[in-house]
Amino acid sequence: MLPFRTNEIQLNVPPKVLGGTITSSSVAEYWIYPNGEEDKWWLLGANPRGWKYELTIDITEQQHGSNLTRKPFKYNGMDVKVGDWIAYTNDGSCMKIVSITSKSETAVTLIVEDYQRYNTFKSVTGQATGTGSTVTIFELQESGLPVIDPLPTGPGDKYQTNIGARFTHQNIRDNYELFLANNNLVKGEVVSAYNGSITSSDCNSSGNMIGVVTMPGPGPDYVTIRPHNKFVDNDTNIPNGTPGDRVYIDNNSSLTLDGANSCGSVAYITVQSATPTVITGTVTNPSFATSAFDIEINDTTVSFNGTESLAQIGIAINNANVPGVSASAPQTETQAVSGTLSLAYGLVGGYVPFAATINGVLVNFTSDYYGQIRYSQPVASPEDIKLAIEAANVPNLEVSAPGDGTLTLTELNGNAITIVNTQTDNTGTGGSGVGFAGTNSITGLQLNNSATTTFRLRLTRADGGPIDIYDNSLVFETVTGVTSGQNGRPTIAAYIYDGLREASTTVVANIPGRDALAPNIGDMAFVLNDGTGSFALYVWDGSTWNLIGTEESAQVDARTYEVDYSLGDSTTIFLGNVSVDRKIETVSVDVTTAFDDATANVLVGTVGDPDLFFGGGDAEADVQGIYNTSPDYFVEDAGGQDAQYYVTIDPQAATVGNVTVKLTYV
């Protein structure tokens, strides 16, 4: 999934509204999941319609009055970016730009997507693209609405009305589509970015809540959510992390994932990691044989002496220190294409089950889901075969089944692709007992596909932003086959509006419940009983729970506790809690009715030390009067727990006796 590319408004920078003419158009991908049994427009429906298209567009330069744009006073094809949109001028049908294959000032080749198949289901013919060949290319502003100013000449009321209605219906502020493979999320479910993935929220992950599911899908690999906070999806200044990572502000007003060496303030929560932009040249083993020349990559000058080999070309680019961009020279990818050898059934497909190993990894082909729809037979079609190979996780192997009945295997590192048939197809359901690959096989793939021996130039931008190359002489582009483009996506992050993470407070029964939490910095735990019978509030600093306050400290933490005892009452009476670092000033025992047993006594202290503050010799319980002690005792506890104090009365054989006990602390 690629983003809307929401933008912050830039002062004195006008909107980009480029005009263009489509010079070529072809289906790049079909939607492979039916939206109900009567969906006619998906890959194997009655009238398949493309979901993604490859377009080549000639660009008309847009002139303006600002000197602050990439090229002062103009926009051209080099300003087109992933996340921009195109609109057909005849009817206002819009498609999202999800990848840019190549671009120059005057032309772009790109992949556009019928976002959530909106156009397909709006049209009575299921047509995903608009009509005509002229288009405009524009951006969305941060609230998810299109910015088309100035309005190009030509489009009429239908253009404006349809575009306005479309982005009112599908607005990123309310509904944001995320790619999440094989998710089972349902409408109304609260989701969090937590521990490397997007998950249903629970008590552990609720501090990282990012939104609520508004629509499952489309298909099993997408989910549409209503963001809890605004999402930012085109800021390459946000460091790339995994879902749930915090992005902090450091002392230089920059962003960092290193919370320990930051200011402690959280600016963003990572929602999805960046997808790198990777552009590989089309020319094998390129080398220069010309005079010295310069190019610019993302506004950084790279100089060549004109005689560089492939390795030296890469070294020159890397030595130029283009921000975020690195050059490499990988081996050319190895490809195995279906139908290279003869097909047993005249098409790519075999009767399940059958099996083979690909580069030593066993792949079992058992599903005929797409084959039943395509052929009305228990046959694995190219789509079924693709899914089975992907599920087997063959290292460095990419599988393509574009919907035209073909299948392609690509070994990304240029190594050999070796296939061994281990189980022929099922003769019991109509098969002929043929193998997966080889001559007269299910796929017509070659069994042994040799490793490549050639190399190409590759540029990679890890943060997913564009790679823009300015090559006035065209030597670099011609010799290497590397052009400007963008097929990645920057990090998607949830913005924290006040610059701080919105911390949560969790209520737990006791200290063990607090210790079982998985807190984030700033989270608090409200403990109902801290072990002393009182509540307490703690805050997590990233490594330790720190006591903020207790039930007693919530009051003015200097007071007097008092209890009254009459003969017949419980002989152990709870007096009160006193916070750590408080001093016990005085204890007074007022014998209001003398006990008629001279051995009766009154004690004040803890359960473990009942006479800590007042002992049996400090009062004459059989004599009416007031008796005082001054302990000057400081309350201490390494765990920060309040101290609990009790009055213990031993009336012995007395038949009368009343006493009032007071404890004062500061």
C-alpha positions as CSV (number, residue, x, y, z in Angstrom):
1,M,0.0,0.0,0.0
2,L,1.2,3.5,-0.8
3,P,0.1,6.7,0.8
4,F,-2.1,9.7,-0.1
5,R,1.0,11.7,0.7
6,T,-0.4,14.3,2.9
7,N,1.5,17.6,2.8
8,E,2.0,20.5,5.2
9,I,1.2,23.8,3.7
10,Q,4.3,25.7,2.5
11,L,4.2,29.5,2.7
12,N,4.5,31.2,-0.7
13,V,4.7,27.9,-2.5
14,P,1.8,27.5,-4.9
15,P,-0.1,24.2,-5.5
16,K,1.2,21.8,-8.2
17,V,-1.3,21.3,-10.9
18,L,0.4,19.8,-14.0
19,G,-1.3,19.1,-17.2
20,G,-0.4,16.0,-19.2
21,T,-1.3,13.8,-22.2
22,I,-1.3,10.0,-21.9
23,T,0.7,8.4,-24.7
24,S,0.5,4.8,-23.6
25,S,-1.7,2.8,-21.1
26,S,-1.7,-0.8,-20.1
27,V,-3.0,-2.9,-17.2
28,A,-0.2,-3.5,-14.7
29,E,-2.3,-5.6,-12.2
30,Y,-5.7,-7.0,-11.7
31,W,-7.5,-7.2,-8.4
32,I,-7.4,-10.9,-7.3
33,Y,-10.1,-11.0,-4.6
34,P,-13.8,-11.0,-5.6
35,N,-16.0,-8.6,-3.8
36,G,-18.9,-11.1,-3.5
37,E,-20.0,-13.8,-5.9
38,E,-21.4,-11.3,-8.4
39,D,-18.3,-9.1,-8.7
40,K,-17.7,-9.1,-12.5
41,W,-14.7,-6.9,-12.5
42,W,-12.0,-8.8,-10.6
43,L,-9.2,-11.0,-12.2
44,L,-11.4,-14.0,-12.9
45,G,-14.8,-12.3,-13.1
46,A,-17.0,-12.1,-16.2
47,N,-15.4,-8.8,-17.3
48,P,-12.0,-8.3,-15.7
49,R,-10.9,-4.7,-15.2
50,G,-7.4,-3.5,-14.2
51,W,-6.8,-2.3,-10.7
52,K,-3.4,-0.8,-11.5
53,Y,-2.3,0.7,-14.8
54,E,1.1,1.7,-16.2
55,L,0.8,5.1,-17.9
56,T,3.3,7.2,-19.8
57,I,2.4,10.8,-19.7
58,D,3.8,13.8,-21.6
59,I,3.9,16.7,-19.1
60,T,3.1,20.3,-19.8
61,E,5.2,22.6,-17.7
62,Q,3.3,24.7,-15.1
63,Q,4.6,28.2,-14.7
64,H,4.0,30.2,-11.5
65,G,5.4,33.2,-9.5
66,S,7.3,31.5,-6.7
67,N,11.1,31.3,-6.5
68,L,10.8,28.8,-3.6
69,T,10.0,25.6,-5.7
70,R,12.6,23.0,-6.8
71,K,13.0,24.9,-10.0
72,P,12.1,28.6,-9.5
73,F,8.9,29.7,-11.2
74,K,8.0,26.4,-12.7
75,Y,6.8,22.8,-12.1
76,N,7.6,20.0,-14.5
77,G,7.7,16.2,-14.7
78,M,10.6,16.0,-12.2
79,D,8.2,17.3,-9.5
80,V,5.8,14.4,-9.8
81,K,5.9,12.2,-6.7
82,V,4.4,9.0,-5.3
83,G,1.2,9.9,-3.5
84,D,0.2,12.5,-6.1
85,W,-3.1,11.9,-8.0
86,I,-4.1,12.1,-11.6
87,A,-7.6,13.2,-12.8
88,Y,-8.9,12.7,-16.3
89,T,-10.1,16.1,-17.6
90,N,-13.1,14.7,-19.4
91,D,-14.9,13.2,-16.3
92,G,-12.8,13.9,-13.2
93,S,-12.1,10.2,-12.6
94,C,-9.1,10.1,-10.2
95,M,-6.3,7.5,-9.7
96,K,-3.5,7.5,-7.2
97,I,0.2,7.4,-8.2
98,V,1.8,4.5,-6.4
99,S,5.1,4.1,-8.2
100,I,7.2,6.1,-10.7
101,T,9.2,4.0,-13.1
102,S,11.0,6.9,-14.7
103,K,10.6,10.6,-15.1
104,S,12.1,13.6,-16.8
105,E,11.1,17.2,-17.1
106,T,8.8,16.5,-20.0
107,A,7.5,12.9,-19.4
108,V,6.8,10.4,-16.7
109,T,6.1,6.7,-16.7
110,L,4.2,5.6,-13.6
111,I,1.9,3.1,-12.0
112,V,-1.5,4.4,-10.9
113,E,-4.1,2.6,-8.8
114,D,-7.9,2.7,-8.7
115,Y,-7.9,3.4,-4.9
116,Q,-10.2,0.9,-3.2
117,R,-11.7,0.2,-6.7
118,Y,-13.8,3.4,-6.4
119,N,-13.9,4.1,-10.2
120,T,-14.6,0.4,-11.0
121,F,-17.8,0.2,-8.9
122,K,-18.9,3.7,-9.9
123,S,-18.9,3.0,-13.6
124,V,-21.6,0.8,-15.2
125,T,-18.9,-0.7,-17.4
126,G,-16.5,-1.3,-14.5
127,Q,-13.9,1.0,-16.1
128,A,-11.2,1.9,-13.6
129,T,-9.6,4.7,-15.7
130,G,-11.3,7.8,-16.9
131,T,-12.1,8.7,-20.5
132,G,-9.9,10.6,-22.9
133,S,-6.1,11.1,-22.8
134,T,-5.6,14.4,-21.1
135,V,-5.1,14.5,-17.3
136,T,-4.1,16.8,-14.5
137,I,-1.6,15.8,-11.7
138,F,-2.2,17.3,-8.3
139,E,-1.6,16.9,-4.6
140,L,-3.8,16.4,-1.6
141,Q,-3.4,18.8,1.4
142,E,-3.1,17.6,4.9
143,S,-6.8,17.2,5.5
144,G,-7.0,14.8,2.6
145,L,-8.7,17.2,0.1
146,P,-7.4,17.9,-3.4
147,V,-5.6,21.2,-4.2
148,I,-6.4,22.2,-7.8
149,D,-5.6,25.8,-8.1
150,P,-5.3,27.2,-10.7
151,L,-7.9,25.1,-12.5
152,P,-6.4,24.0,-15.9
153,T,-8.1,25.2,-19.0
154,G,-10.5,22.7,-20.6
155,P,-12.1,20.8,-17.7
156,G,-15.7,21.7,-17.0
157,D,-18.2,21.4,-14.2
158,K,-18.3,17.6,-14.4
159,Y,-14.5,17.5,-13.7
160,Q,-14.8,19.7,-10.6
161,T,-18.0,18.1,-9.2
162,N,-16.8,14.6,-9.5
163,I,-13.4,15.3,-8.0
164,G,-15.0,17.1,-5.1
165,A,-17.5,14.3,-4.4
166,R,-14.8,11.6,-4.6
167,F,-12.6,13.1,-2.0
168,T,-15.5,13.9,0.3
169,H,-16.5,10.2,0.1
170,Q,-12.9,9.0,0.6
171,N,-11.1,11.4,2.9
172,I,-7.9,10.5,4.6
173,R,-8.8,12.5,7.7
174,D,-11.6,10.0,8.4
175,N,-10.4,6.8,6.7
176,Y,-6.8,5.8,6.1
177,E,-5.9,2.6,4.3
178,L,-3.0,0.5,5.6
179,F,-1.5,-2.6,4.1
180,L,-1.6,-5.4,6.7
181,A,-1.2,-8.9,5.2
182,N,-3.8,-11.5,6.2
183,N,-5.3,-9.4,8.9
184,N,-8.6,-10.5,10.6
185,L,-9.5,-7.1,12.0
186,V,-13.2,-6.2,12.1
187,K,-15.2,-3.0,12.0
188,G,-15.2,-1.0,15.2
189,E,-12.1,-2.7,16.6
190,V,-9.5,-0.5,18.3
191,V,-6.0,-1.0,16.9
192,S,-2.6,-0.1,18.2
193,A,0.9,0.1,16.6
194,Y,2.7,-2.1,19.1
195,N,5.7,-4.4,19.3
196,G,6.4,-4.4,15.6
197,S,2.9,-4.8,14.1
198,I,-0.6,-3.4,14.0
199,T,-2.7,-5.3,16.5
200,S,-6.0,-5.2,18.3
201,S,-5.6,-3.0,21.3
202,D,-5.5,-4.4,24.8
203,C,-4.3,-3.2,28.2
204,N,-0.7,-3.6,27.2
205,S,-0.9,-1.8,23.9
206,S,-3.6,0.8,24.5
207,G,-1.0,3.5,25.0
208,N,-0.1,3.1,21.3
209,M,-3.6,3.2,20.0
210,I,-3.7,4.7,16.5
211,G,-7.3,4.4,15.5
212,V,-10.5,2.4,15.0
213,V,-11.3,0.1,12.1
214,T,-13.9,1.7,9.9
215,M,-13.8,-0.9,7.1
216,P,-12.0,-4.3,6.9
217,G,-10.3,-4.7,3.5
218,P,-10.5,-4.4,0.7
219,G,-9.4,-8.0,0.5
220,P,-7.5,-9.8,3.3
221,D,-4.4,-7.6,3.1
222,Y,-5.8,-4.1,3.8
223,V,-7.6,-2.4,6.6
224,T,-9.1,1.1,6.7
225,I,-9.0,2.9,10.0
226,R,-10.2,6.2,11.4
227,P,-6.9,7.7,12.8
228,H,-6.9,8.6,16.5
229,N,-4.3,11.3,15.6
230,K,-3.2,12.7,12.3
231,F,-1.0,10.4,10.2
232,V,2.1,11.7,8.5
233,D,3.2,9.7,5.4
234,N,5.7,11.7,3.4
235,D,8.2,13.1,5.8
236,T,11.6,11.6,5.2
237,N,12.9,13.4,8.3
238,I,11.1,10.8,10.5
239,P,13.6,8.0,11.2
240,N,12.6,4.6,10.0
241,G,11.4,2.3,12.8
242,T,9.0,-0.6,13.3
243,P,5.4,-0.3,14.2
244,G,5.0,0.9,17.8
245,D,8.5,2.6,18.0
246,R,8.5,6.1,19.5
247,V,10.2,8.9,17.6
248,Y,11.7,11.4,20.1
249,I,12.9,14.9,19.9
250,D,16.6,15.4,20.7
251,N,18.6,18.4,21.9
252,N,19.2,19.6,18.4
253,S,15.4,19.7,17.6
254,S,15.9,16.7,15.4
255,L,14.1,13.3,15.5
256,T,15.5,10.1,16.9
257,L,14.5,6.6,17.9
258,D,17.0,6.7,20.8
259,G,14.8,7.6,23.7
260,A,17.6,7.3,26.2
261,N,19.6,10.1,24.6
262,S,16.6,12.3,23.7
263,C,14.8,15.0,25.5
264,G,12.2,12.4,26.5
265,S,9.5,14.1,24.4
266,V,7.7,11.9,21.9
267,A,6.8,13.4,18.6
268,Y,5.5,10.4,16.7
269,I,4.6,6.7,17.0
270,T,5.6,4.6,14.0
271,V,2.6,3.1,12.2
272,Q,4.4,1.4,9.3
273,S,8.0,1.1,8.3
274,A,9.4,2.7,5.2
275,T,9.6,0.8,1.9
276,P,12.9,1.6,0.2
277,T,13.0,3.1,-3.2
278,V,15.2,0.8,-5.4
279,I,16.0,1.7,-9.0
280,T,18.0,-0.8,-11.0
281,G,19.5,0.0,-14.4
282,T,18.5,-1.8,-17.5
283,V,22.0,-2.0,-19.0
284,T,24.4,-4.8,-18.0
285,N,28.0,-4.2,-17.1
286,P,27.9,-0.5,-17.9
287,S,31.0,1.7,-18.2
288,F,31.7,5.2,-19.4
289,A,33.8,6.1,-22.4
290,T,33.5,9.8,-22.8
291,S,34.8,13.1,-21.4
292,A,34.2,14.2,-17.8
293,F,30.7,15.2,-16.8
294,D,28.5,15.9,-13.8
295,I,25.1,14.9,-12.8
296,E,22.9,15.7,-9.8
297,I,21.2,13.1,-7.6
298,N,18.7,14.7,-5.3
299,D,20.4,18.1,-5.7
300,T,23.9,16.6,-4.8
301,T,26.5,16.9,-7.5
302,V,28.2,13.7,-8.6
303,S,31.3,14.1,-10.8
304,F,32.7,11.5,-13.3
305,N,35.9,11.6,-15.2
306,G,34.1,9.8,-18.1
307,T,36.1,6.5,-18.0
308,E,34.6,4.8,-15.0
309,S,33.8,1.1,-14.9
310,L,30.6,-0.1,-13.1
311,A,32.4,-0.4,-9.8
312,Q,33.9,3.0,-10.2
313,I,30.5,4.5,-11.0
314,G,29.1,3.2,-7.8
315,I,32.2,4.5,-5.8
316,A,31.8,8.0,-7.3
317,I,28.2,8.1,-6.3
318,N,28.8,6.9,-2.7
319,N,31.8,9.3,-2.3
320,A,29.5,12.2,-3.2
321,N,27.5,11.4,0.0
322,V,24.0,11.9,-1.6
323,P,21.8,12.1,1.5
324,G,20.0,8.7,2.1
325,V,21.1,7.3,-1.3
326,S,23.6,4.5,-1.8
327,A,24.9,2.8,-5.0
328,S,25.6,-0.9,-5.5
329,A,26.3,-3.3,-8.4
330,P,24.2,-6.4,-7.8
331,Q,24.2,-9.4,-10.1
332,T,21.4,-9.3,-12.7
333,E,18.3,-11.1,-11.5
334,T,17.7,-14.7,-12.8
335,Q,14.3,-15.3,-14.4
336,A,12.4,-18.4,-15.2
337,V,9.4,-17.8,-17.4
338,S,6.4,-20.2,-17.9
339,G,5.9,-21.6,-21.4
340,T,9.6,-21.5,-22.2
341,L,9.2,-25.3,-22.7
342,S,6.0,-27.1,-23.8
343,L,2.9,-27.1,-21.6
344,A,1.2,-30.4,-21.0
345,Y,-2.3,-28.9,-21.1
346,G,-1.7,-25.9,-23.4
347,L,-1.9,-23.5,-20.5
348,V,-0.3,-23.0,-17.1
349,G,-2.1,-25.3,-14.7
350,G,-2.1,-28.8,-13.2
351,Y,-4.4,-31.1,-11.3
352,V,-3.9,-30.8,-7.6
353,P,-2.1,-32.1,-5.6
354,F,1.4,-32.0,-7.0
355,A,4.8,-30.9,-5.7
356,A,8.3,-29.8,-6.5
357,T,11.4,-28.3,-4.8
358,I,12.6,-24.9,-5.9
359,N,16.2,-24.3,-4.8
360,G,15.9,-27.1,-2.3
361,V,12.6,-25.8,-0.7
362,L,9.6,-28.2,-1.0
363,V,6.5,-26.6,-2.4
364,N,3.2,-28.4,-2.1
365,F,0.5,-27.3,-4.6
366,T,-2.9,-28.2,-3.1
367,S,-5.2,-25.3,-3.7
368,D,-7.4,-25.0,-6.8
369,Y,-9.3,-21.9,-5.7
370,Y,-8.5,-19.7,-8.7
371,G,-8.2,-22.7,-11.1
372,Q,-11.8,-23.7,-10.4
373,I,-12.9,-20.2,-11.3
374,R,-10.6,-19.9,-14.3
375,Y,-10.9,-23.4,-15.8
376,S,-13.9,-25.0,-13.9
377,Q,-11.5,-27.9,-13.1
378,P,-9.6,-29.0,-9.9
379,V,-6.6,-27.3,-11.3
380,A,-4.0,-25.0,-9.7
381,S,-3.9,-21.9,-12.0
382,P,-0.9,-19.4,-12.1
383,E,-2.5,-17.5,-9.1
384,D,-2.8,-20.7,-7.0
385,I,0.8,-21.7,-7.9
386,K,2.1,-18.2,-7.0
387,L,0.4,-18.3,-3.6
388,A,1.8,-21.8,-2.9
389,I,5.4,-20.8,-3.8
390,E,5.1,-17.6,-1.7
391,A,3.9,-19.6,1.3
392,A,7.0,-21.8,1.0
393,N,9.3,-18.8,1.6
394,V,11.9,-19.8,-0.9
395,P,14.9,-17.4,-0.1
396,N,15.3,-14.5,-2.5
397,L,12.6,-15.7,-4.9
398,E,9.9,-13.4,-6.2
399,V,6.9,-14.8,-8.0
400,S,4.7,-13.0,-10.5
401,A,1.3,-14.0,-11.9
402,P,0.0,-10.8,-13.6
403,G,-3.3,-12.2,-14.6
404,D,-2.6,-13.0,-18.2
405,G,-2.2,-16.8,-17.6
406,T,1.6,-16.6,-17.2
407,L,4.0,-17.2,-14.3
408,T,7.5,-15.8,-13.7
409,L,10.1,-16.8,-11.1
410,T,12.8,-14.2,-10.3
411,E,15.9,-15.0,-8.1
412,L,16.7,-11.5,-6.8
413,N,20.4,-12.2,-6.3
414,G,21.1,-13.6,-9.7
415,N,21.6,-17.2,-8.4
416,A,20.5,-20.3,-10.3
417,I,16.9,-21.4,-10.1
418,T,16.8,-25.2,-9.8
419,I,13.5,-27.1,-9.9
420,V,13.0,-30.8,-9.1
421,N,9.7,-32.5,-9.7
422,T,8.8,-34.5,-6.6
423,Q,5.1,-35.4,-7.2
424,T,3.3,-35.4,-10.5
425,D,-0.3,-34.0,-10.8
426,N,-3.4,-36.0,-9.9
427,T,-4.5,-38.6,-12.5
428,G,-7.6,-39.4,-10.4
429,T,-9.2,-36.0,-11.2
430,G,-8.2,-35.7,-14.9
431,G,-4.4,-35.1,-14.7
432,S,-1.9,-36.9,-16.9
433,G,0.7,-37.4,-14.2
434,V,2.9,-34.6,-15.4
435,G,5.5,-32.7,-13.4
436,F,5.5,-29.1,-12.3
437,A,8.4,-28.0,-14.6
438,G,10.3,-29.3,-17.6
439,T,9.2,-30.3,-21.1
440,N,5.5,-31.2,-21.4
441,S,4.9,-30.0,-17.8
442,I,2.4,-28.0,-15.8
443,T,4.3,-24.7,-16.2
444,G,6.7,-25.2,-19.0
445,L,9.5,-23.7,-16.8
446,Q,13.0,-24.9,-17.3
447,L,14.3,-27.2,-14.6
448,N,17.7,-25.7,-14.5
449,N,18.0,-21.9,-14.9
450,S,21.7,-20.9,-14.7
451,A,22.9,-18.0,-12.5
452,T,23.6,-14.8,-14.3
453,T,27.1,-13.5,-14.9
454,T,26.3,-9.8,-15.5
455,F,25.8,-6.9,-13.2
456,R,23.8,-3.6,-13.2
457,L,23.9,-0.3,-11.3
458,R,21.4,0.0,-8.5
459,L,20.5,3.1,-6.5
460,T,18.7,2.6,-3.2
461,R,17.0,5.2,-0.9
462,A,16.2,3.5,2.3
463,D,13.7,6.1,3.6
464,G,11.5,5.5,0.5
465,G,11.7,9.0,-0.9
466,P,12.3,9.8,-4.6
467,I,15.6,9.5,-6.4
468,D,15.7,12.5,-8.8
469,I,18.6,12.5,-11.3
470,Y,19.5,15.5,-13.4
471,D,21.6,14.5,-16.3
472,N,21.8,17.2,-18.9
473,S,24.1,15.2,-21.2
474,L,22.0,12.0,-20.8
475,V,25.3,10.0,-20.7
476,F,24.5,8.6,-17.3
477,E,21.0,7.5,-18.2
478,T,21.9,6.1,-21.6
479,V,24.9,4.1,-20.3
480,T,23.5,2.8,-17.0
481,G,19.8,2.6,-17.8
482,V,19.1,4.3,-14.4
483,T,16.4,7.0,-14.5
484,S,14.7,9.1,-11.9
485,G,11.9,7.3,-10.0
486,Q,10.2,6.3,-6.8
487,N,8.8,2.9,-6.0
488,G,9.1,3.1,-2.2
489,R,7.2,4.9,0.6
490,P,8.4,6.8,3.6
491,T,7.6,5.9,7.1
492,I,3.9,6.3,8.2
493,A,3.7,7.8,11.7
494,A,1.0,9.0,14.0
495,Y,1.6,12.6,15.1
496,I,1.5,13.4,18.8
497,Y,-0.2,16.8,18.8
498,D,1.3,18.3,22.0
499,G,4.8,16.9,21.3
500,L,4.4,14.4,24.2
501,R,3.0,10.9,24.1
502,E,-0.5,10.7,25.5
503,A,0.3,8.6,28.6
504,S,-2.2,6.2,30.1
505,T,-3.2,5.4,33.7
506,T,-4.0,1.8,34.5
507,V,-5.8,0.8,37.6
508,V,-4.5,-2.4,39.3
509,A,-5.4,-4.2,42.5
510,N,-1.9,-4.4,44.1
511,I,1.8,-4.0,43.6
512,P,2.2,-7.4,41.8
513,G,-0.5,-6.2,39.3
514,R,1.6,-3.0,38.8
515,D,4.7,-5.0,38.1
516,A,2.9,-7.2,35.6
517,L,2.2,-4.2,33.3
518,A,4.1,-3.5,30.1
519,P,4.4,0.3,30.5
520,N,5.7,3.1,28.3
521,I,7.5,6.2,29.5
522,G,5.1,8.4,31.3
523,D,2.5,5.7,32.0
524,M,1.0,5.6,35.4
525,A,-0.3,2.9,37.6
526,F,-3.1,3.6,40.2
527,V,-2.7,0.8,42.9
528,L,-5.8,0.3,44.9
529,N,-3.9,-1.4,47.8
530,D,-0.2,-0.8,48.0
531,G,0.2,-3.4,50.7
532,T,-0.7,-1.0,53.5
533,G,-4.4,-0.7,52.8
534,S,-4.0,2.6,51.0
535,F,-4.0,3.6,47.4
536,A,-0.9,4.8,45.7
537,L,0.0,6.4,42.3
538,Y,3.2,5.5,40.4
539,V,4.8,6.7,37.1
540,W,7.1,4.7,34.8
541,D,10.3,6.5,33.8
542,G,11.5,3.8,31.4
543,S,13.1,1.5,33.9
544,T,11.5,2.1,37.3
545,W,8.1,2.7,38.9
546,N,8.4,6.0,40.9
547,L,6.0,6.8,43.6
548,I,4.1,10.0,43.0
549,G,1.7,10.0,46.0
550,T,-0.2,7.9,48.4
551,E,-3.7,8.2,50.0
552,E,-2.1,10.0,52.9
553,S,0.1,12.3,50.9
554,A,-2.9,13.3,48.9
555,Q,-4.0,15.1,52.0
556,V,-1.9,17.7,53.9
557,D,0.9,15.3,54.9
558,A,1.2,16.6,58.5
559,R,-1.6,15.5,60.8
560,T,-2.8,13.7,63.9
561,Y,-4.4,10.3,64.1
562,E,-6.8,9.6,66.9
563,V,-8.5,6.5,68.2
564,D,-10.8,6.0,71.2
565,Y,-10.9,2.7,73.2
566,S,-13.6,1.5,75.6
567,L,-13.5,-1.7,77.4
568,G,-14.9,-4.5,75.3
569,D,-13.5,-3.0,72.0
570,S,-11.0,-4.9,69.8
571,T,-7.6,-4.8,71.6
572,T,-5.7,-4.1,68.3
573,I,-6.8,-0.9,66.6
574,F,-5.4,0.5,63.3
575,L,-4.2,4.0,63.9
576,G,-3.2,5.1,60.4
577,N,-0.6,5.2,57.6
578,V,2.3,7.6,57.5
579,S,4.3,8.3,54.3
580,V,8.0,7.7,53.9
581,D,10.3,10.6,55.1
582,R,7.8,11.9,57.7
583,K,8.7,12.3,61.3
584,I,6.6,11.0,64.2
585,E,6.5,14.0,66.6
586,T,4.4,13.0,69.6
587,V,2.3,10.2,70.9
588,S,-0.2,11.0,73.7
589,V,-2.3,8.5,75.7
590,D,-5.3,10.1,77.6
591,V,-6.6,7.7,80.2
592,T,-10.1,9.2,80.6
593,T,-11.4,6.3,82.8
594,A,-8.8,4.5,84.8
595,F,-8.6,0.7,84.4
596,D,-9.3,-1.2,87.6
597,D,-6.4,-3.5,87.0
598,A,-2.9,-2.0,87.7
599,T,-1.3,-4.4,85.1
600,A,-3.3,-3.1,82.2
601,N,-1.2,-1.3,79.6
602,V,-1.3,0.7,76.3
603,L,1.1,0.2,73.4
604,V,1.6,2.2,70.1
605,G,3.8,1.0,67.2
606,T,3.7,-1.5,64.3
607,V,2.6,-5.1,64.0
608,G,6.2,-6.2,64.3
609,D,7.2,-3.8,67.0
610,P,4.0,-2.9,69.0
611,D,5.7,-0.6,71.5
612,L,7.9,1.3,68.9
613,F,6.5,4.7,70.1
614,F,4.8,4.0,73.3
615,G,5.5,1.2,75.7
616,G,4.0,-0.4,78.8
617,G,6.1,1.7,81.1
618,D,5.1,5.0,79.5
619,A,1.6,5.3,81.2
620,E,-0.2,4.1,84.3
621,A,-3.4,2.8,82.9
622,D,-5.0,2.5,86.3
623,V,-4.5,6.3,87.0
624,Q,-6.5,8.9,85.1
625,G,-4.3,11.4,83.2
626,I,-2.5,12.3,80.0
627,Y,0.8,10.6,79.2
628,N,3.1,11.7,76.3
629,T,6.2,10.5,74.4
630,S,8.3,12.3,71.7
631,P,9.8,9.6,69.5
632,D,11.4,11.9,66.8
633,Y,11.1,8.9,64.5
634,F,11.6,9.2,60.7
635,V,9.6,6.8,58.6
636,E,11.8,4.9,56.1
637,D,11.2,2.2,53.5
638,A,13.3,1.3,50.5
639,G,10.3,0.4,48.5
640,G,8.5,3.7,49.2
641,Q,5.7,2.0,51.1
642,D,3.7,3.8,53.8
643,A,4.2,2.7,57.3
644,Q,1.1,1.3,59.2
645,Y,0.7,2.0,63.0
646,Y,-1.5,0.4,65.5
647,V,-2.7,0.8,69.1
648,T,-2.6,-2.3,71.2
649,I,-4.6,-2.4,74.5
650,D,-4.1,-5.1,77.1
651,P,-6.8,-4.6,79.8
652,Q,-5.8,-7.7,81.7
653,A,-8.7,-8.4,84.2
654,A,-10.0,-4.8,84.2
655,T,-13.8,-4.3,84.2
656,V,-13.7,-0.6,83.4
657,G,-11.4,1.6,81.4
658,N,-11.4,4.2,78.6
659,V,-8.4,5.7,76.7
660,T,-7.9,8.1,73.8
661,V,-4.6,7.7,71.8
662,K,-3.2,10.4,69.4
663,L,-0.2,10.2,67.1
664,T,1.1,13.4,65.4
665,Y,3.5,13.5,62.5
666,V,5.0,16.1,60.2
